[in-house]
Amino acid sequence: MARIKPFKGVRPPKELVEQVESRPYDVLESEEARVEAGDNEKSLYHIIKPEINFEPGTSEYDPKVYTEAARQFQLFQDNGWLVQDEKEQYYIYAQTSCLPANNNQEKTQYGLVIGAYSEDYKNGVIKKHELTRRDKEEDRMKHVRVNNANIEPVFFAYPDNAVLDALIMKYAATEPEYDFIAPIDGFGHKLWVVSDDEDIKTITEEFAKMPALYIADGHHRSAAAALVGSERAENNPNHRGDEEYNYFMAVAFQASQLTVLDYNRVFKDLNGNTPDEFLAKIANNFVVEKKGADEYRPQHQHEFSLYLEGEWYSLTAKEGTYDEKDPIGVLDVDISSRLILQDILELGDLRSSQRVDFVGGLRGLGELKRRVDSGEMKAALALYPVSMQQIMDIADSGKIMPPKATWFEPKLRSGLVIHKLD
């Protein structure tokens, strides 16, 4: 069962939150962060993208960059831009967005900011669905070590829970601690502090009834946090298991509230095939229908959209090309990878191939069309989104999803709450 705890969050004063908060470190390049931070010395990018404090071109993995992160984190605290709460408590974080996946209707999802137990990651109570890369784990480990804190949260999903939903709605009817519209995407963000002892007890007890929590986004941060926790335990001769370093920060949302967007593919060539030859080979495993020049989005599972030479095509996987009983084999990302990207295009390892790129669904089909029409790419493939239930089923089965299968929106804003390890 899931073990969580409240914690003394480190966070900006109410009047400074919009100057401090930022996008997550891994959704933008160093130069983008440099531009977004501008002359704002309070921007969290000085901590999570500290290479912006050096000359352009400085590697984000340079040892001096990690040292700068710690210096900036201390500076933010010394200047009162980040202040630690006096009491261990939970926080409620709400995101309001308008996304094509929700028919451009306004939707709000509510998450609980918690301290997740590192041992639960190692023993499988916190379930993953993606592989992690050791180099990325090591980068996040260095960042956690040097700051002695989880600066940014992991994104979790948990099984729907009526008790927690009622508690969250009680707070949602009150004045939030933070309430702002983020620049660039225009999504709304609110935060409430849960300091009532009975409510804290209820949250802890309800999570203790859950057989599993699911990583939606942040696999490398989860792995890094668990590894740092293990290091601390091994180096502490008086380790008990309840120390703060045994926990890492996560924002956990009810699974049914989450929106998973399509994660699409663009490829640079047709592997020596002419467009007609390429379509003919696709027709061996798919029903191919020309849809014309207007953007065409997949309407259901096992249907794909192909953009090639100024035309959109519907590709529907034929029966027998996938296994409904296999949680991986039934996925559209697996079907397209096997039958198009590998069998026809021979792209090899999708994590390292230079002939393919991946485009998150928030950018829309227009971005696929733009990249092909510009000549940068030869063709584009749009997929129907994976469902949250499919992600949970795969995680429960112990299997791993193919690369670049899920894209969650909206992304968590960083800097609203930070978790110290002591």
N, C-alpha and C positions, 0 to 999 in steps of 0.2 A: 504494500500500500504506500501511497505517496507521502513523503515526509517534507513538510515545509515549515518555515518560521517567519515571523515579522522581523524587521531590522530597522536600525536608526539610519534612515536615508540621508544622504548628503545631497542638497538640492539648492537651486537659486532662490533668493528672496522673490516674492511675488512680482515686484516691480521690475525685476531683472530677467525674468524667465525668457522673454522674447529675444533678449540680447545674447543669452547663453545657449539656448537650445539649437540643435542642428540636425541635419540628416545623418544617417548612420555612416560610419567610416568607409564601408565597403560598397557604397552605391555611387561614389564619385571619385574622379581622379584627383591627384594632388593639386594640379593647377586650377581645377574647378573649385576646390576647397579654398585655395588662396584667393580666388576672385570673390567667392561668397563671404569669406571672412572680412575681406577688405581692410578697413582701418579699425574694425571692431575688436578691441583687445579682450573683450569678454566672450567672444565666440568659442564654443567648445572645440572647434576645429584645432585650436592651439594645443589641445590635449590629445584628441583622437587622430588628428592629421598633423602632428607637430613638425613635419618636414617643411610646412609652409613658413616656418620661422627661420629657414635657411635659404640659401640661394636656390633659384629654380634649377631643377634637375637633381637635387639631393635625393638619394634613395630613401624611401620610407623604412628601409631595413638597416640603415646606418646606425651603429651603436649610439651615436650622439643624439639621434632622433628619439630613441627611447628615454634617454636621460632628460631630454628637453620635455618630454611628456610629463615626467614626474615633477620637474621644476615648475611647469605650468600648473599642474594640479595643486601643488602646494601654494603657488601664487594666488590662484583663484580662492583658496580657503583663507589665506592671509588677508586678502583684500575684501573678504565678505561676499564675494560673488557666488560662492558655494558655502552652505552652512549645514552642519549636521544636526538632525533632529535629536531632541533629548530622550525621546521614548522609542522603543521598538514598536513598529506599527506596520500595517499594510497600506497600500495605496490603490486607488481605482483610477484607471486610465481609459478615457474614451476617445475614439477616433470617429469623425464624421466625414464621409466622402460621397462623391457621386461618380460612379464607375459604369462603363458600358456593360459590364457583366451584371450589373443591377439595374439595367435599362435606364441608366443615368438618373435614377431616383436616389434621393438622399438616404444614406444608411449610416447608423451609428453602431459600433461594436465596443463592448466594454471588457476591459481586461483587469486582472488583479496583479499588482506588482508584489512579488513574493521572493523569499529566499528559498531556492530549491536545493535539495540535499545532494551533494556530489556523489555519494555512494549510490543513490538511486540511478544515476547515469551509468555507473559501472555495473550495477546488478540488473539493469534492464527495465526498471520501473519507469525511468525516463527513456522513451523509445525514439529511435532515429530511423530515418528512411533514406539517408544519403551517405555516401562514403566521404571521408575527410582526407585532406592532404596534410602530410606531416609538416611541410614547410609553413602552411598557413596556421596550423595548430601552434607551432613554435613561435610564430609572430605574435599571436594573441597571448600565449603564455608569457612572453617577455613583457608585453604591455600590462598584463595583470600583476606580474611580479614587481615591476618597477614602480607601479602606482599603489601597490598593495590594495587594489580595489577592482571591482567590476565597473568600469566606467559606463559601459553600454549593456543593455539587457539582451537576453535571449528571448525569442518569440515562441511561446508554447500554446498548445491547444489542450483542453481537458473535456471529458465527457460532460454533456449538458447536466446541470444541477439546479433544481428548482429552488432550493434553499439559498444558494449563492446568488441566483438570479434575483430573488426577492430582496436580498440584502443590498445588492448593487443598485437596484432600482430605487431603494429608499434613499441612498446617497445621491443618485442622479437627480432627484427632485430638489436637492439643496444647492446652495451656492458653491461652485467649485473653487479650489485653491488657485488653479491656473485655468485660463480660458483664452485661447488665441487661435488665429488662422495662420497656418504656416505659409511662408513665401514659396513661390515656384508652383506647387501643386494646388494650393488653395484649400487644403483639407483642414478641418477643425480638430483641435486637440484640447481636452480638459483633464484635470487631475483633481481627485479628492483624497484627503487624508483620513484613514480609518484608525482612529485612536481609541475608540471605545473598547474597553476590555472584553465585554461580552461579544461584540462583533469580531474582534480579533480571535477569540476562542472558537467562535462558530466557523470562521474561515479555515483555521487550522484543522478542526475536527472534520469538516466536510472533505477537505483534501485527503485526510487520512483514510477516508472510505474508498478513495479512487484506486483501482488496480494499476492504472498507468497514466502518465502524462506524455504528450507527444511534442517533439520538436517540430515546429512549423518552419522556422527560419533561424539560423544561427548555430548550425552543427559544429563549426570550428570553435565558436565561443564556448559552447557547452563542453566540448572535449578539452579545451584549454583550461577551463575553470576546474573541471574534475581532476586534471593532471596536476594543477597547482595545489589543489586541496590535498592530493596524495603526497606531494612533496612536503608540504607543511606538516602533515601527520608523521611522515617518516623522520623528519628532523626535530620533532618535538618528543623528548623522552617521557613527558607527562601527558601525552595525547589522551584525551577522553572520548572524543567523537562529537562533542557538542560545541566545539569552538566555532567562531564565526567563519573561519576559513573553510569549514566543511560545507558551506552554502554559497551559492552564486545567484545573481539576480536574474529573474525572468518576469516577463509579463505574460500571464496565462489567460487565454480567451476561451469562452465556450465554443466548441467545435462548430456548432451549427451557425454561429455568427460570422465565421470567417469567409472571405472571398478569395478563391484561387483563380488567378487569371491564366489565360493561355500563355505558353512560352514557345515562341515560334522560331523557325529556322530559315536562314538565307544561305545559299551556297554559291561559290564563285564560278563553278564550271559544271558541265554535264558529263564529266569523265569521258570525253571524246565522242559522245553521242550527239547527233543532231537533235533539235527539238522534237521532230517527228519520231525518231528512234527512241528518244527518252520516254515520250508518251506511250509508245507501243509497248515498251518494257513494263511501264507502270500498269498498263491494262492487263497484264498477266495476273495481277493480284488485286486490282481495284476496278470498280466500275467508273469510267471516266466520262464526265459530262462537261462540255464547254458552257461557261456561264456568261461570257462576254467581257466587256471592258470595265463594268462597274464592280466595285469591291464586293467580294462574296465571302461571307464568314461561315465556317462549319456550323451546322444546325444541331448536330447530335454526336454522340460518341461513335467512333469508327468512321466518321466523315472528315475529310481534310480539304483544305483549299490550296490550290497550286496557282502561283502567279508566274507566268512565263510568256515572254515576247508580247507583252501588252494585253494578254488575255488571262482571265481567271477560269479555273477548272475546279469542279467538284470531284473528289476522289473518295469513293466508298469502298472500304475493305470488304473483300468477298468472304463468304463463310468458309471456314477451314484455314484462314490465314492467322487466326488467333484462338486462344484457348480461354473460354469463359471461366473455367475453374482455376486458372492460374492468375493470382493477383498481379503478377508482373506482365505475363503474356497478353493479358486483356487490355493493357494500357495502350492508348494511341501513340504515346511517345515510344513505346517498344515496337509496336507494329511499323511505324514509319522508319524507325532506326534500322530495323532488320531488313525490311523489304525495299526501302528506297535509299536511305543514306549509306547502307552497307552493301546490299546486293547489287544495286545499280551504280551508285556513285562511288563506292569503295573508299569511304572517307576515313576508315581506320578508327583510332581512338578519338572520340568526339571531344574529350577534354583537352586534347593537344593539337588536333587537326587545324591547319591554317586555311583550309578550304571551306570552312563552315563557320557561321557566327549565329548567335542566339539573341532574339529580340523579345523583351518582356511585353506582355499584352497591353500594358498601360499606354504604350506608344501607338497602338492601333494598327490596322491593316495598311493605313497610309504610309507608315514607316517602311513596311515591306515593299510596297510599290515604289517608293522613292529610291530605295537602295538598288532595286533592280533597274528602274528606268534610268538611273544615273550612270549605269554601266559598271558600278562597283561590284554588283552581284549578278549572276546569270538567272537565278530563279529563287522563289520564296515558297515556303510551305507553312501554312497556318494550321494549328491543331485546336481541337475542342479541349477546354480546360479539364484537368484532373479534378476529381471531387475530393473533398475533405475525407469522406468515408473511405475512398480508395487509399488515400495516404495512411489512414489509421489501420486499415486492413493489412497493408503491406508491412507497416511497422510491427503490428501484432504477429505477423507471420515470420518476422526476423529477416525478411528479405530487404534488398536495397533497390531503390528506384534507379532507372537509367539517368544519366547526367542531364541537367538542365530540364527537369520535368515540371517544376512548380515555380510559380511567381505569385507571391502574396502582395496585396495592396489593401490598404495603405501601409507604408513602412512605419515602423516605430520611430518617433523622434527621440534623439539622444539628448541627455543633459537634464531631463526632468527629475530623475532620481538616480543616485549613484550608491553603490554598496561597498563599504569598506570591509576588509577581511579581518580586522581586529576591533 
